[in-house]
Amino acid sequence: MENILEMILTNGFTIAALAGIVSTILGVLLRKYVTPAKIVVWGNSIFFLFEKIGIAVTLGLSKWKITKGFWNSVIEPTVIILLGMFLRNMLDGLVEGMKSDNESFK
């Protein structure tokens, strides 16, 4: 087993062939199962899930005795602004970078 693994890992052609086979299989599966309609449904489901998590977090922290006094006035607005800016800018930058080499997106 060790000799086979060593042969596979040291042979560059084998690694390239395996990468090609894996990427071809992934491409076929993505074209077949990932459609724009499914992406919209998944996106809406993720949004709904995280909206409910956000509601649970803010309701819990605004009623908890230790954080009740300063959660709504100090911490929550700051967390919302920083988290929103960070995540939005991070994802926007990632998407723009990925679109940079595709003429069809411009």
FENJOGI-V340583 format. One record per run of one state. SS is the DSSP state (~ for helix, > for strand, _ for the rest). FROM is the first residue (numbers start at 1). LEN is the number of residues. If there is no record, write none. Layout:
# FENJOGI-V340583
ss = <SS SS>
from = <FROM FROM>
len = <LEN LEN>
This chain:
# FENJOGI-V340583
ss = <_ ~ _ ~ _ ~ _ ~ _ ~ _>
from = <1 2 11 12 34 36 64 71 100 103 106>
len = <1 9 1 22 2 28 7 29 3 3 1>
